[in-house]
Amino acid sequence: MTTPDQAPARRDRPRIDLGPLRASGAGGLPIDRMDDDEAGVFALVDQVRRIRALTTGAVLDTDLEPLTERLRDIADELEAASAGPERRQAVTWSTGDYIDNCPILGRANVLAPPVEFDRLPDGTLRGETTLGLEYQGPPACVHGGVVALLFDVVLGRANFHTGQTGMTVYLDVDYRSPTPILEPIVVTGRQVRVDGRKVWAQGAIHAGDRLCATAEGLFVMPGDLLVENRRRLSGG
Amino acid sequence: MTTPDQAPARRDRPRIDLGPLRASGAGGLPIDRMDDDEAGVFALVDQVRRIRALTTGAVLDTDLEPLTERLRDIADELEAASAGPERRQAVTWSTGDYIDNCPILGRANVLAPPVEFDRLPDGTLRGETTLGLEYQGPPACVHGGVVALLFDVVLGRANFHTGQTGMTVYLDVDYRSPTPILEPIVVTGRQVRVDGRKVWAQGAIHAGDRLCATAEGLFVMPGDLLVENRRRLSGG
């Protein structure tokens, strides 16, 4: 424990321009959509999501042991058929498949709800989703960290669709009222400023008309880092 | 896009006391551990996690359709045996089962890695984990939003174990260098100040000795909100 004079004080918070981040934005066009895949990974993950939704706060009136053994067999078969993580990581970056694998948007990612965003005429992204028990923090509320994750994704994609994106340098989230689980919420985000390789973006989450949370992030084009990673992934 | 004079400026960042948040802390005792469960949900989720780990960036040399059908059968059986989400939500809060279901710590939650924390003699929490492709943001890096989620959890639990916790009011995360996937990382967090119902906590993530990210959060005991939610859940 620090003494009081070393302690953090509440600093200035971001001034969020809520006008364009309203919940009721209309006229958007779908972005980042994934077609059904021939390989069938999306269809497989859809079934895993149904299982995922029932294990958190599980109240299951059945013997789980035989079901566990059947899942073990499926996992064994998939492991035997799978490439290793290095090869798979290269795949996620080699063919524009990033979105498929995103932890919030990705139809191939078991972690993802997945959320779908539309892009409004002013560049604001807007997505509706309803999150289940597996995203719970406080009772009946979306976990504060999941709120932050939603923001990092919507701000990043809002930047991407302007043509100038980057890695997160900071992300400041303000929790203004509880974000509910098991009810529709609206996630919005937009880029608000560009200065060389730096871009700023802001976002909001609403439940109906109620403002639940806001966020501001600073993102910087990583330059060397991405070049370095891509060379490494390609074995260069 | 706002004009420059309306634009956000880079505000002061939290002053993080990194001394107690070093990666190499020793002498900790395990906290928040979950015993193997009789009902077998943890064992079932372990198998779902094996499947989860292979669908992101999937390179699977097998016909997925029959595997998808077998997963569908399991999901059908679990759905038929499951209580509804309201009943299950009440369960997550009725018997101290919160940790089992946390999206980072919870052995019953398919989203969770899960991470395990030790508590050091000075109250700092310290956990090591290695995150797979499903947690990826930029190439070879943990997603910035997942970094924020790790922080919200470690700060919240650090508060809990001092005896004074609360809901997140703000969470400010600074990304200082890439947080790697597929390599061990160390997550630390501790409470740094209490002022009535307000508590502040700070955290860090390291990869080896390299500092990847820091965070500060303000948390407030919600009082009425929790009372309200508990009454609603109990049907009162």
Interface residues (C-beta under 8 A of the other chain):
Chain A: M1 T2 P4 Q6 A7 P8 R10 R11 D12 R13 P14 R15 D17 A39 G40 V41 A43 L44 V45 Q47 V48 R50 I51 R52 L54 T55 T56 G57 A58 V59 L60 D61 T62 L64 E65 L67 T68 R70 L71 R72 I74 A75 E77 L78 E79 A80 A81 S82 A83 P85 E86 R87 R88 Q89 V91 T92 W93 D97 N101 C102 P103 I104 G106 A108 N109 V110 L111 G123 G132 L133 E134 Y135 Q136 G137 P138 P139 A140 C141 H143 G144 G145 V146 A148 L149 L150 F151 D152 V153 G156 M167 T168 V169 Y170 L171 D172 V173 D174 Y175 P178 I181 L182 Q191 V192 R193 V194 W200 Q202 E216 L218 P222 L225 L226 N229 R230 R232 L233
Chain B: M1 T2 P4 Q6 A7 P8 R10 R11 D12 R13 P14 R15 D17 A39 G40 V41 A43 L44 V45 Q47 V48 R50 I51 R52 L54 T55 T56 G57 A58 V59 L60 D61 T62 L64 E65 L67 T68 R70 L71 R72 I74 A75 E77 L78 E79 A80 A81 S82 A83 P85 E86 R87 R88 Q89 V91 T92 W93 D97 N101 C102 P103 I104 G106 A108 N109 V110 L111 G123 G132 L133 E134 Y135 Q136 G137 P138 P139 A140 C141 H143 G144 G145 V146 A148 L149 L150 F151 D152 V153 G156 M167 T168 V169 Y170 L171 D172 V173 D174 Y175 P178 I181 L182 Q191 V192 R193 W200 Q202 E216 L218 P222 L225 L226 N229 R230 R232 L233
